[in-house]
Amino acid sequence: MSSSDPQRFQPVGIDPAEVKALAKRVRGPVLTPEDEGYDTERAGYQLARQHRPDLVVGATGTADVRAAVEFARSHALPVAVQGTGHASAGIAGEGGVLINTTRMTGVRLNLEANTAWVAAGTRWDEVIHEAAPAGLAPLSGSYPGLAVVPYTLAGGLSLLSRRYGYAADHVRSIDVVTADGRLRHVTEESCPDLFWALRGGRDNFGVVTGIEIGLVPITTLYGGSLQFPGESAAEVFDTYLRWTATVPDEMSSSIMQMSYPDIPAFPEALRGRQAVNIRIAYAADTLDDAEGLVEPLRALGPTSDTLGQLPYTEAGSIYADPPSPGFIEAGTALLGALDTTAVRTLLDLAPPHAPVPHIFELRHLGGRLALPPAVANAVGNRDARYLLNVVSRLERADITEIRPAHKRMLEALAPWSTGGRLLNFMNGEDAAKEVRSAYEPKDYQRLTEIKAVYDPDNTFRLNHNIPPADPRNPRLA
């Protein structure tokens, strides 16, 4: 929708003179819906639903962030923060101030401590590139184009997480602008409650301008994918589930069924058909036993096999997530132990037996993910064994078909569900309603109490919102 469209969102009345005054305080762009470039500035990876703010500030540094937060507070406007915009379908809001951090990039390595300081808008591929010559790697996810800060503060499920835990478990310090406009350097020692809450509570407590993260001594993985025809799905899923019960913590993997569209962009053998992909990322100190570990999967006769050793700088090729923005609807759930009945339940609700979803995936959890971190944080649901993601492209089906199909699949798997969610993957229609499910009950209560201290007016509420504990607060979400 263009900025000249008369049906577009109508902003609240902000005095143009005050907008001009703010623009003089910041180095980045300050745009209202009437300004050229507004749509570009608010755009992100997710196109299905995007923030439509009264004002968007393209921050270039901490001073710009402080000015934007102070402006929002003085005008009683809510604040949203956006990096690459992958999560916006679940949390996008109308009105308020959107702070775009994509211009705030930079990586500083500390090789004595094996850490990296990372600016708010930095993507994982930048950190991977800087760390690799030192023989180190960050706990990055399957897609290296994600922004580091929001991914990590929401937990961060890495290709290395079964060995090392969540990315949030490896945060050493955080620079954050809180609702009072103050820049705080937060560590376990300086501010233990806020440090605990930010690592898992994402942007509910302020705008993070940079974080210091631990790096791990990984240079090479054994990884890639095995592809099988859709007709073999039941056997492949059953074998995969049995296999995950036997592998060491250094082995991370997932299994996915994908329905390929009938278009020339895909090989003729896949067009209009289903295929099953198993993705592997094995990160042990020695990779000598890798071939033996995957042999039970190879014995099923994959039609495509890309497994082999690769440098961590090429880890993004394992999942090969699409880099281009798209219209996506997704659902998610955390699951416990799965059996043959669970597999049949999944497959009966997926193509070719039922229309949509276009992709459903199980990621193997456990290992170090199931253990508490050295320094406690708010990331919950560590007892889950698998993560289910259900994804559909809106270009290929109507939303009125997709949402009921996702709901049927998630409800059918209720007997195996833990009832929890991972914040990084909560991007569907009900994301705002499911925030509590990302935390243990006592931790959620503690988060609301910390929120009441640092953001009592719930200024940071255009997100996976945790309202402040005080029930008398008029801005409770």
C-alpha positions as CSV (number, residue, x, y, z in Angstrom):
1,M,0.0,0.0,0.0
2,S,1.6,3.3,-1.0
3,S,1.8,6.4,1.2
4,S,-0.7,8.1,-1.0
5,D,-3.4,5.5,-0.5
6,P,-6.5,7.3,1.1
7,Q,-7.5,4.0,2.8
8,R,-4.2,3.7,4.7
9,F,-3.7,4.1,8.5
10,Q,-4.5,7.5,9.7
11,P,-2.0,8.7,12.4
12,V,-2.8,10.5,15.6
13,G,-2.3,14.2,15.6
14,I,1.4,15.0,16.3
15,D,2.4,18.6,15.9
16,P,4.6,18.9,12.8
17,A,6.7,21.4,14.6
18,E,7.5,18.8,17.2
19,V,8.4,16.2,14.6
20,K,10.8,18.7,13.0
21,A,12.3,19.4,16.4
22,L,12.8,15.6,16.9
23,A,14.4,15.4,13.4
24,K,17.0,18.0,14.4
25,R,18.0,15.8,17.4
26,V,18.6,12.6,15.5
27,R,20.9,11.7,12.6
28,G,18.6,9.2,11.0
29,P,15.3,9.8,9.2
30,V,12.2,10.8,11.1
31,L,9.2,10.0,9.0
32,T,5.4,10.2,9.2
33,P,2.9,8.3,7.0
34,E,2.8,11.3,4.6
35,D,6.5,11.3,4.0
36,E,8.3,9.7,1.1
37,G,10.2,6.7,2.3
38,Y,7.9,5.9,5.2
39,D,6.8,2.5,3.8
40,T,10.4,1.5,3.0
41,E,11.6,2.5,6.5
42,R,8.9,0.4,8.3
43,A,9.2,-2.6,5.9
44,G,10.7,-5.9,7.1
45,Y,11.1,-9.5,6.0
46,Q,7.5,-10.4,6.9
47,L,5.0,-8.8,4.5
48,A,1.8,-10.3,5.8
49,R,1.5,-7.8,8.6
50,Q,3.7,-4.8,9.3
51,H,4.0,-2.0,11.8
52,R,2.1,1.1,10.8
53,P,3.4,3.7,13.2
54,D,2.5,7.4,13.6
55,L,6.2,8.0,13.4
56,V,9.2,5.9,12.4
57,V,12.8,6.8,13.5
58,G,15.6,5.2,11.6
59,A,18.1,5.2,14.5
60,T,21.8,5.5,13.7
61,G,23.0,5.1,17.3
62,T,22.2,5.3,21.0
63,A,21.5,9.1,20.9
64,D,18.9,8.6,18.3
65,V,17.2,5.8,20.3
66,R,17.2,8.0,23.4
67,A,15.6,10.9,21.6
68,A,12.9,8.6,20.1
69,V,12.1,7.0,23.4
70,E,11.9,10.4,25.1
71,F,9.6,11.8,22.4
72,A,7.3,8.8,22.7
73,R,7.1,9.1,26.5
74,S,6.4,12.8,26.3
75,H,3.5,12.2,23.9
76,A,2.2,9.0,25.6
77,L,2.9,6.9,22.5
78,P,3.8,3.2,22.6
79,V,7.2,2.1,21.2
80,A,8.0,-0.7,18.8
81,V,11.5,-1.9,17.8
82,Q,12.4,-3.5,14.5
83,G,15.5,-5.1,13.2
84,T,15.0,-7.3,10.2
85,G,11.3,-7.5,10.8
86,H,10.9,-11.3,10.8
87,A,8.5,-11.3,13.8
88,S,6.2,-8.6,12.7
89,A,3.4,-10.8,11.6
90,G,2.8,-11.8,15.3
91,I,3.3,-8.4,16.9
92,A,2.8,-5.6,14.4
93,G,0.8,-2.7,15.7
94,E,-0.8,0.5,14.5
95,G,0.3,3.9,15.8
96,G,3.1,4.9,18.2
97,V,6.7,5.2,17.4
98,L,8.7,2.6,15.5
99,I,12.5,2.6,16.1
100,N,14.3,0.9,13.1
101,T,17.7,-0.3,14.2
102,T,19.0,-1.6,10.9
103,R,21.6,1.3,10.6
104,M,23.1,0.4,14.0
105,T,25.7,-2.1,13.0
106,G,29.1,-3.2,14.2
107,V,31.0,-6.0,15.7
108,R,34.0,-5.8,18.2
109,L,35.8,-9.0,19.1
110,N,37.5,-9.6,22.5
111,L,39.7,-12.5,21.7
112,E,41.0,-12.8,25.3
113,A,37.5,-13.3,26.6
114,N,36.1,-15.1,23.4
115,T,33.3,-12.5,23.2
116,A,31.9,-10.1,20.7
117,W,30.1,-6.8,21.3
118,V,27.3,-6.5,18.7
119,A,25.3,-3.4,17.8
120,A,21.5,-3.5,17.7
121,G,21.0,-3.9,14.0
122,T,23.9,-6.3,13.2
123,R,23.0,-9.5,11.5
124,W,24.5,-12.9,12.2
125,D,26.4,-13.2,9.0
126,E,28.4,-10.2,10.0
127,V,29.4,-11.7,13.4
128,I,30.1,-15.1,11.7
129,H,32.4,-13.3,9.2
130,E,34.3,-11.4,11.9
131,A,34.7,-14.4,14.3
132,A,35.8,-17.1,11.8
133,P,39.4,-16.0,11.4
134,A,39.9,-16.3,15.1
135,G,38.5,-19.9,15.0
136,L,35.3,-18.9,16.8
137,A,31.6,-18.9,16.0
138,P,28.5,-17.3,17.5
139,L,25.3,-19.3,18.4
140,S,23.6,-18.2,15.3
141,G,20.4,-19.7,13.9
142,S,19.5,-21.4,10.7
143,Y,19.2,-18.1,8.8
144,P,22.3,-15.9,9.0
145,G,20.4,-12.9,7.8
146,L,18.5,-12.4,11.1
147,A,19.4,-9.5,13.4
148,V,21.4,-10.8,16.4
149,V,19.8,-8.8,19.2
150,P,16.1,-9.6,18.9
151,Y,16.9,-13.2,18.1
152,T,19.1,-13.6,21.1
153,L,16.9,-11.8,23.6
154,A,14.0,-14.0,22.6
155,G,16.0,-17.1,23.5
156,G,17.8,-18.0,20.3
157,L,17.7,-21.6,19.0
158,S,21.0,-22.1,17.3
159,L,22.5,-24.8,15.1
160,L,24.8,-25.3,18.0
161,S,22.2,-25.2,20.8
162,R,22.0,-28.9,21.7
163,R,25.7,-28.6,22.6
164,Y,25.8,-25.1,24.0
165,G,22.3,-24.1,25.0
166,Y,20.3,-21.1,24.0
167,A,22.0,-18.0,22.6
168,A,20.5,-16.0,25.5
169,D,22.5,-18.2,27.9
170,H,25.7,-16.8,26.5
171,V,25.0,-13.0,26.8
172,R,27.5,-11.3,29.1
173,S,26.2,-7.7,29.1
174,I,23.5,-5.5,27.5
175,D,23.3,-1.8,26.7
176,V,19.6,-0.8,26.9
177,V,17.7,2.5,26.8
178,T,14.8,2.1,29.3
179,A,11.5,3.9,29.2
180,D,12.9,6.9,31.1
181,G,15.3,7.6,28.3
182,R,18.3,6.4,30.3
183,L,21.1,4.3,28.8
184,R,22.0,1.5,31.1
185,H,24.9,-1.0,30.9
186,V,23.3,-4.1,32.4
187,T,25.2,-7.1,33.7
188,E,24.5,-9.8,36.3
189,E,26.4,-7.7,38.9
190,S,25.1,-4.2,38.0
191,C,21.4,-5.0,37.6
192,P,20.6,-8.6,38.2
193,D,16.8,-8.4,37.8
194,L,16.9,-6.5,34.5
195,F,19.7,-8.7,33.2
196,W,17.6,-11.8,33.9
197,A,14.5,-10.3,32.3
198,L,16.1,-9.0,29.1
199,R,17.5,-12.4,28.3
200,G,14.2,-14.0,27.4
201,G,11.9,-11.0,27.7
202,R,13.1,-9.4,24.4
203,D,12.1,-5.7,24.0
204,N,9.6,-5.4,26.8
205,F,12.0,-3.5,29.0
206,G,13.7,-1.1,26.7
207,V,15.5,-0.7,23.4
208,V,18.7,-2.7,23.4
209,T,21.5,-0.8,21.5
210,G,24.1,-3.5,21.8
211,I,25.0,-6.8,23.5
212,E,28.1,-8.7,24.5
213,I,27.9,-12.4,23.6
214,G,30.1,-15.4,24.2
215,L,31.7,-17.1,21.2
216,V,32.5,-20.8,20.9
217,P,35.5,-22.6,19.4
218,I,33.8,-24.0,16.3
219,T,35.2,-23.7,12.8
220,T,33.8,-26.7,11.0
221,L,30.5,-28.6,11.0
222,Y,29.4,-31.8,9.5
223,G,26.1,-30.8,7.9
224,G,23.7,-30.6,5.0
225,S,20.4,-32.3,4.1
226,L,18.9,-35.5,3.0
227,Q,15.8,-35.4,0.8
228,F,13.2,-38.2,0.4
229,P,10.1,-38.5,-1.7
230,G,6.8,-37.6,0.0
231,E,5.6,-41.1,-0.4
232,S,8.2,-42.3,2.1
233,A,7.2,-39.7,4.7
234,A,5.8,-42.1,7.3
235,E,8.9,-44.3,7.3
236,V,11.3,-41.4,7.3
237,F,9.5,-39.6,10.2
238,D,9.4,-42.8,12.2
239,T,13.0,-43.5,11.7
240,Y,14.0,-40.0,12.4
241,L,12.2,-39.9,15.8
242,R,13.9,-43.2,16.8
243,W,17.3,-41.8,15.6
244,T,17.0,-38.6,17.7
245,A,16.7,-40.7,20.8
246,T,20.2,-42.1,20.2
247,V,22.3,-39.1,19.0
248,P,24.8,-37.2,21.2
249,D,24.3,-33.6,22.2
250,E,26.6,-32.3,19.5
251,M,24.0,-33.4,16.9
252,S,21.3,-30.9,16.0
253,S,18.7,-31.7,13.4
254,S,15.2,-31.2,12.0
255,I,12.8,-33.0,9.7
256,M,10.5,-31.1,7.4
257,Q,7.8,-32.0,4.8
258,M,7.4,-29.4,2.1
259,S,4.8,-29.1,-0.6
260,Y,6.4,-27.7,-3.7
261,P,4.4,-25.4,-6.0
262,D,3.9,-26.4,-9.6
263,I,6.1,-23.7,-11.1
264,P,9.2,-23.8,-13.3
265,A,11.4,-22.5,-10.5
266,F,11.6,-26.0,-9.0
267,P,12.9,-29.3,-10.6
268,E,10.2,-31.0,-12.7
269,A,10.3,-34.1,-10.4
270,L,9.3,-31.9,-7.4
271,R,6.6,-29.6,-8.9
272,G,3.3,-30.1,-7.3
273,R,4.6,-32.8,-5.0
274,Q,5.8,-33.3,-1.4
275,A,9.3,-34.1,-0.2
276,V,10.8,-34.7,3.2
277,N,14.1,-33.1,4.2
278,I,16.3,-33.9,7.2
279,R,18.7,-31.2,8.0
280,I,21.9,-32.0,10.0
281,A,24.4,-29.9,11.9
282,Y,26.9,-31.9,13.9
283,A,29.4,-29.8,15.9
284,A,31.7,-32.2,17.8
285,D,35.4,-31.6,18.6
286,T,36.1,-34.3,16.1
287,L,33.9,-35.2,13.1
288,D,35.4,-38.7,12.5
289,D,32.2,-40.4,13.7
290,A,29.8,-38.3,11.7
291,E,29.3,-40.7,8.8
292,G,28.4,-43.5,11.2
293,L,25.9,-41.4,13.1
294,V,23.9,-40.6,10.0
295,E,24.0,-44.0,8.5
296,P,20.5,-45.1,9.8
297,L,19.1,-42.1,7.9
298,R,21.1,-42.7,4.7
299,A,19.9,-46.4,4.8
300,L,16.4,-45.1,3.8
301,G,17.7,-44.2,0.4
302,P,17.6,-40.4,0.0
303,T,17.1,-39.0,-3.5
304,S,19.4,-36.1,-2.6
305,D,22.3,-36.1,-0.1
306,T,24.4,-33.0,0.6
307,L,26.0,-34.1,3.9
308,G,29.6,-33.4,4.4
309,Q,32.1,-31.2,6.3
310,L,31.7,-27.4,5.7
311,P,33.1,-24.3,7.4
312,Y,30.8,-22.6,9.9
313,T,30.8,-19.6,7.5
314,E,28.6,-21.7,5.2
315,A,26.3,-23.0,7.9
316,G,23.4,-21.0,6.4
317,S,23.4,-23.4,3.4
318,I,22.1,-26.2,5.7
319,Y,18.6,-24.8,5.9
320,A,18.9,-22.5,2.9
321,D,16.1,-20.2,4.2
322,P,14.8,-17.9,1.6
323,P,16.4,-14.4,1.9
324,S,13.6,-12.5,0.2
325,P,10.7,-11.0,2.1
326,G,7.4,-12.9,1.8
327,F,3.8,-13.1,3.0
328,I,3.9,-15.9,5.6
329,E,1.5,-17.3,8.2
330,A,3.0,-19.6,10.8
331,G,2.1,-21.6,13.9
332,T,4.2,-23.3,16.5
333,A,4.1,-25.6,19.5
334,L,6.5,-27.3,21.8
335,L,6.2,-31.1,22.1
336,G,7.3,-33.9,24.4
337,A,8.0,-37.4,23.4
338,L,6.5,-38.4,20.1
339,D,5.5,-41.8,18.7
340,T,4.1,-43.4,15.6
341,T,0.6,-42.1,16.3
342,A,1.9,-38.6,16.5
343,V,3.6,-39.0,13.2
344,R,0.4,-40.3,11.5
345,T,-1.6,-37.4,13.1
346,L,0.8,-34.9,11.5
347,L,0.8,-36.5,8.1
348,D,-2.9,-37.0,7.9
349,L,-3.4,-33.2,8.3
350,A,-0.8,-32.3,5.6
351,P,-0.7,-32.5,1.9
352,P,-1.5,-34.6,-0.1
353,H,-4.2,-35.7,2.4
354,A,-5.2,-32.2,3.3
355,P,-4.6,-28.7,1.8
356,V,-2.1,-26.5,3.5
357,P,0.2,-26.2,5.4
358,H,2.9,-25.9,2.8
359,I,5.6,-26.7,5.3
360,F,5.7,-28.4,8.7
361,E,8.9,-29.1,10.6
362,L,10.1,-30.8,13.8
363,R,13.3,-29.5,15.3
364,H,15.0,-31.7,17.8
365,L,15.6,-30.0,21.2
366,G,17.1,-31.5,24.4
367,G,20.8,-31.7,25.2
368,R,22.1,-28.6,26.7
369,L,18.9,-26.8,25.9
370,A,17.2,-28.8,28.7
371,L,19.6,-27.7,31.4
372,P,19.6,-24.4,33.3
373,P,22.3,-21.8,32.2
374,A,25.2,-20.8,34.3
375,V,23.5,-17.5,34.8
376,A,19.8,-17.8,35.1
377,N,17.5,-16.1,32.6
378,A,13.8,-15.9,31.7
379,V,13.9,-18.4,28.8
380,G,11.3,-21.1,29.6
381,N,10.1,-24.5,28.5
382,R,13.5,-26.2,28.6
383,D,11.9,-29.6,29.1
384,A,10.5,-29.8,25.5
385,R,11.9,-32.4,23.2
386,Y,10.7,-31.1,19.8
387,L,9.7,-27.8,18.3
388,L,6.9,-27.9,15.7
389,N,6.6,-25.2,13.1
390,V,3.7,-24.9,10.6
391,V,4.3,-22.5,7.8
392,S,2.2,-21.4,4.8
393,R,2.8,-18.9,2.0
394,L,-0.1,-16.6,1.6
395,E,0.7,-16.2,-2.1
396,R,-0.3,-19.9,-2.5
397,A,-3.5,-20.1,-0.4
398,D,-6.1,-17.8,1.2
399,I,-5.7,-16.9,4.8
400,T,-9.2,-18.1,5.5
401,E,-8.0,-21.6,4.6
402,I,-4.5,-21.4,6.1
403,R,-5.5,-20.4,9.7
404,P,-8.0,-23.2,10.2
405,A,-5.6,-25.7,8.7
406,H,-2.9,-24.6,11.1
407,K,-5.3,-24.7,14.0
408,R,-6.4,-28.3,13.2
409,M,-2.8,-29.5,13.1
410,L,-1.9,-27.8,16.4
411,E,-5.0,-29.0,18.2
412,A,-4.6,-32.5,16.9
413,L,-1.1,-32.6,18.5
414,A,-2.4,-31.4,21.8
415,P,-1.9,-34.9,23.5
416,W,1.9,-34.5,22.8
417,S,2.2,-30.8,23.5
418,T,3.9,-29.4,26.5
419,G,1.6,-26.3,26.3
420,G,4.6,-24.0,25.8
421,R,6.0,-21.9,23.0
422,L,9.4,-20.5,22.0
423,L,9.2,-16.7,21.6
424,N,11.4,-16.7,18.4
425,F,8.8,-18.7,16.5
426,M,5.6,-17.1,17.8
427,N,4.7,-15.2,14.6
428,G,1.1,-16.4,13.9
429,E,-2.3,-14.9,14.4
430,D,-2.5,-15.7,18.1
431,A,1.1,-14.7,19.1
432,A,0.0,-11.8,21.3
433,K,-2.3,-14.1,23.2
434,E,0.3,-16.8,23.8
435,V,3.1,-14.8,25.4
436,R,2.6,-16.4,28.8
437,S,3.2,-19.8,27.3
438,A,6.8,-18.9,26.6
439,Y,7.6,-18.8,30.3
440,E,7.3,-20.8,33.5
441,P,4.4,-19.3,35.5
442,K,6.6,-18.0,38.3
443,D,9.0,-16.5,35.8
444,Y,6.2,-14.7,34.0
445,Q,5.0,-13.2,37.3
446,R,8.6,-12.0,38.0
447,L,8.8,-10.5,34.5
448,T,5.6,-8.5,35.1
449,E,7.1,-7.2,38.4
450,I,10.3,-6.2,36.8
451,K,8.3,-4.6,34.0
452,A,6.5,-2.5,36.6
453,V,9.8,-1.1,37.8
454,Y,11.4,-0.2,34.4
455,D,8.3,0.4,32.2
456,P,5.3,1.0,34.5
457,D,3.3,2.7,31.7
458,N,3.9,-0.2,29.3
459,T,5.5,2.1,26.8
460,F,7.2,-0.9,25.2
461,R,4.0,-2.8,24.3
462,L,4.0,-3.2,20.5
463,N,5.7,-6.5,20.9
464,H,5.2,-9.9,22.5
465,N,3.9,-7.9,25.4
466,I,4.4,-8.6,29.1
467,P,2.3,-6.0,30.9
468,P,3.5,-4.5,34.2
469,A,2.3,-6.2,37.4
470,D,0.3,-3.3,38.9
471,P,-3.4,-3.9,37.9
472,R,-4.3,-0.3,38.5
473,N,-2.1,0.8,35.6
474,P,-4.3,2.2,32.9
475,R,-2.0,1.1,30.1
476,L,-2.1,-2.6,30.8
477,A,-2.2,-4.5,27.5
